[in-house]
Amino acid sequence: MKIDILTIHPQLLQSPFEHSILKRAIDKNLVDVKLWDIRKFSTHKQKSVDDYAFGGGAGMVMMIEPIDNCLQEVKKENQPDEVIYLTPDGEVLSQKLANHLSTLKHIVMICGHYKGVDQRVRDNFVTREVSIGDYVLSGGELAAAVLSDAIIRLIPGVLSDETSALTDSFQDDLLAPPVYTRPMEYKGLKVPEVLFCGDHKKIEEWRHQQSLERTKKLRPHLTKE
Ligand code: 6GU
């Protein structure tokens, strides 16, 4: 998979891809992530990427030209399956959407700032708009990092234990069960007995029951009856 991310703050996005699972996925060539600095595609003397909103009002708007220029450069390499604009008014990210996006070959993400991008970018270049929740961030960069992580970890071969993504919270509309490790007892705090019984069927039943109870309590809308 290839992910191209268009941003005016490429440095802000570097670190998430330089550690842990995302780094390993890149090192294994399972995904190629490229950060594009929109500012480099500005034709203005000052390399400006934003301007005042027509009609007035507070806040600057990101201009169409540097984004168009950058997108054209990205598309020279190959045609993307989706051009995603990260915005608080987009479709709220879900595991279902992450699953779908993880099956694609080439995704472009555009990070907005200020009051957003010129609507003509959204109307003509963007194929999908995604939000990571109903709250406002100062820019799309952190959202793009979240979306990338949610997608990349699902690409076959990225997680060492192939089944571990399948048993994630939400993968079957259930929250994950609690997990424990050594020591068996810490300052009087004990691990549930059932985990030491050695009966794998019984343990799986207990875990499933815990998942159901957690989901009912914490995400009641997921338990359809
Ligand atoms: Cl995708 N962008 C911004 N700026 N804020 C957000 C968001 C995206 N998703 C939730 N809040």
Boltz pocket constraint, residues with backbone or C-beta under 6 A from the ligand:
constraints:
  - pocket:
      binder: B
      contacts: [[A, 85], [A, 86], [A, 87], [A, 88], [A, 112], [A, 130], [A, 131], [A, 132], [A, 133], [A, 134], [A, 135], [A, 136], [A, 137], [A, 138], [A, 139], [A, 140], [A, 143], [A, 144]]
      max_distance: 6.0
